[in-house]
Amino acid sequence: MSSIAENVKSIKQRVAEAAVRSGRAPEDVRLCAATKMNDAARVREAIAAGVDICGENRVQELTEKYEQGAYEGCPLHFIGHLQKNKVKYLVGKVQLIESVDCLELLETIDKRAKSMGLVQNVLLEVNIGGEEAKSGFAPDELARCLPQMGQFSSIRVRGLMAIPPICEKTEEIRPYFRAMKQLFVDNGAKKYDNVSMDFLSMGMSADFETAIEEGANIVRVGTGIFGARHY
């Protein structure tokens, strides 16, 4: 079985090759280690091996590992579904909340950040497949939502995030990534207060190379780095 270090080296090589295929430099794409269900020691191994970001899915798990110093020396993102009552545990701890899926959550984050005297960076999660079981902004909602960001003085929208529908073949997922890139470009061309389209986070262990080819500059890889999770 490959070690975490060997896996990170292999994934980073594949990230670099996909970046070059997309006409970008390897350093333009950031590898986020999805650290769910991996303890602090394994997280530290991934950081030592050179991942660019740690991404946590669960607030309780993030809090526990944060207190253990698991993420020291590496930016920390929250990448899972976030409930409003858990916002207080994240603001000020994470560099980026990638999974902001509604205006009400934005309001809660803004209020918390304001009370702490800081600005919280976020990505807006887009339900690019229109799936009823998934949260996120509908693609056509962005044009109505982004102009409202000026009212949130303690939030900075830094881009978009998506989890496309599960597809049997990698090529079937490509149109979703392509549609996300178009949303990213179209909205980046407009000037909204408190909005800068810097990051497009999409792609996981099974499809991150396709996501990069279609424009992702953050990919979230868990199984590819740590191996299969045992629930």
C-alpha positions in Angstrom: 0.0 0.0 0.0 1.4 3.4 -1.0 2.3 5.9 1.7 0.6 9.3 2.1 3.8 10.9 0.9 4.0 8.7 -2.2 0.3 9.4 -3.0 0.8 13.2 -2.6 3.8 13.1 -4.9 1.8 11.1 -7.5 -1.3 13.4 -7.3 0.8 16.5 -7.5 2.5 15.2 -10.7 -0.9 14.5 -12.2 -2.2 18.0 -11.1 0.9 19.5 -12.8 0.4 17.6 -16.0 -3.3 18.5 -16.2 -2.5 22.2 -15.5 0.0 22.2 -18.4 -2.6 20.6 -20.7 -5.0 23.4 -19.8 -2.4 26.0 -20.7 -1.4 27.0 -17.1 1.6 26.6 -14.9 1.5 23.8 -12.3 1.7 26.3 -9.4 -1.6 27.9 -10.7 -3.6 24.9 -9.3 -3.8 24.2 -5.6 -4.1 20.7 -4.1 -6.6 20.6 -1.2 -6.3 17.4 0.9 -9.8 16.4 2.0 -8.9 15.2 5.5 -12.2 13.8 6.7 -11.9 10.8 8.9 -8.1 11.1 9.0 -6.5 11.8 12.4 -4.1 14.7 13.2 -1.0 12.5 12.6 -2.1 11.6 9.0 -3.0 15.2 8.3 0.5 16.3 9.4 1.9 13.6 7.0 0.0 15.1 4.1 1.2 18.6 5.0 4.8 17.4 5.2 4.4 15.8 1.8 3.5 19.1 0.3 -0.3 19.5 -0.1 -1.3 23.2 -0.5 -4.4 23.2 1.6 -6.3 21.1 4.2 -10.0 20.8 3.7 -12.3 19.6 6.4 -15.9 18.5 5.9 -17.2 18.4 9.5 -17.1 21.2 12.0 -16.6 18.9 15.1 -13.8 17.1 13.5 -12.1 20.3 12.4 -12.4 21.7 15.9 -10.9 18.6 17.5 -7.9 18.5 15.1 -7.4 22.2 15.2 -6.9 22.0 18.9 -4.4 19.2 18.3 -2.4 21.5 16.0 -3.1 19.2 13.0 -3.2 22.0 10.4 -0.1 24.0 11.5 1.8 25.4 8.5 -1.0 24.9 6.0 -4.1 27.0 5.0 -7.3 25.5 6.3 -10.6 25.4 4.3 -14.0 24.2 5.3 -15.4 22.2 2.4 -18.5 20.4 3.8 -22.2 21.4 4.3 -22.4 24.1 6.9 -25.3 24.7 9.2 -25.8 28.3 10.5 -25.5 27.3 14.1 -21.9 26.0 13.4 -20.6 29.2 11.8 -19.3 30.5 15.1 -16.8 27.6 15.3 -15.2 28.4 11.9 -15.0 32.1 11.4 -11.5 33.2 12.4 -10.1 29.6 12.2 -10.4 28.9 8.4 -8.9 30.9 5.6 -11.8 30.0 3.3 -15.3 28.6 3.7 -15.8 26.9 0.3 -19.4 25.7 0.7 -21.6 28.7 1.3 -24.9 27.6 -0.3 -27.5 30.4 0.5 -28.0 34.0 1.4 -29.0 33.2 5.0 -25.7 31.5 5.6 -23.9 34.5 4.1 -25.8 36.8 6.6 -24.8 34.6 9.5 -21.1 34.5 8.5 -21.1 38.2 8.0 -22.6 38.9 11.4 -20.1 36.6 13.1 -17.1 38.0 11.3 -18.2 41.6 12.0 -18.4 40.8 15.7 -14.8 39.5 15.6 -13.5 42.5 13.6 -12.4 40.5 10.6 -13.3 39.6 7.0 -14.1 36.0 6.2 -13.3 34.7 2.7 -15.9 32.4 1.1 -16.8 30.6 -2.1 -20.4 30.3 -3.3 -21.4 26.7 -3.8 -23.3 26.2 -7.1 -25.7 23.2 -7.6 -24.5 22.9 -11.2 -26.5 19.7 -11.8 -29.8 21.0 -10.4 -30.0 18.1 -8.0 -32.8 18.2 -5.5 -30.8 16.4 -2.8 -27.9 18.9 -3.0 -27.7 22.4 -1.6 -26.2 25.4 -3.4 -27.2 28.3 -5.6 -28.8 27.5 -8.9 -26.6 28.8 -11.7 -29.1 31.5 -12.7 -29.3 32.7 -9.1 -25.8 34.0 -9.1 -26.7 37.0 -11.3 -29.2 38.0 -8.6 -27.1 37.1 -5.6 -23.7 38.6 -6.4 -24.9 42.2 -6.7 -26.1 41.9 -3.1 -22.7 41.1 -1.7 -22.0 44.8 -1.2 -24.2 44.7 1.9 -21.9 42.2 3.6 -19.0 44.3 4.8 -17.3 41.4 6.6 -17.4 38.8 3.8 -15.3 38.6 0.7 -16.6 36.3 -2.1 -13.5 34.8 -3.7 -15.1 32.5 -6.3 -17.2 29.4 -6.8 -17.3 25.8 -5.7 -19.2 22.8 -7.1 -19.8 19.1 -6.6 -21.3 17.9 -9.9 -23.6 14.9 -10.2 -22.0 11.4 -9.9 -21.2 10.1 -13.4 -20.2 6.6 -14.5 -17.7 7.9 -17.0 -15.3 10.7 -16.4 -16.2 12.4 -19.8 -19.8 12.6 -18.7 -18.9 15.0 -15.9 -16.9 17.3 -18.2 -19.9 19.4 -19.3 -20.6 20.3 -15.7 -17.1 21.5 -15.1 -17.2 23.4 -18.4 -20.5 25.1 -17.3 -18.9 26.1 -14.0 -15.9 27.6 -15.7 -18.3 29.7 -17.9 -20.1 30.9 -14.8 -16.8 31.8 -13.2 -15.6 33.7 -16.3 -19.0 35.5 -16.9 -19.3 36.6 -13.3 -15.7 37.5 -13.0 -16.1 40.0 -15.9 -18.6 42.0 -13.8 -17.6 44.3 -11.0 -19.4 43.7 -7.7 -18.6 45.0 -4.3 -16.9 42.4 -2.1 -16.5 40.0 -4.9 -13.4 38.8 -6.7 -13.5 35.6 -8.8 -10.1 34.2 -7.8 -10.9 30.5 -7.1 -12.8 27.8 -8.9 -12.9 24.8 -6.6 -14.1 21.6 -8.3 -12.9 18.1 -8.9 -12.2 15.2 -6.5 -10.1 12.0 -6.5 -11.9 10.4 -9.4 -12.1 13.4 -11.7 -9.7 16.2 -10.6 -7.7 16.0 -13.9 -10.8 16.7 -15.9 -11.7 19.5 -13.6 -8.3 21.1 -14.0 -8.5 20.7 -17.8 -11.8 22.7 -17.6 -10.5 25.5 -15.4 -10.4 24.4 -11.7 -7.6 26.0 -9.7 -8.5 24.2 -6.4 -9.1 20.4 -6.4 -10.2 18.5 -3.3 -8.6 15.1 -3.1 -9.2 12.7 -0.2 -9.2 9.0 -1.2 -6.4 9.6 -3.7 -4.1 10.8 -0.9 -5.3 8.9 2.2 -6.8 5.8 0.7 -10.4 4.6 1.0 -12.3 5.8 4.1 -13.9 3.1 6.3 -17.2 4.4 7.5 
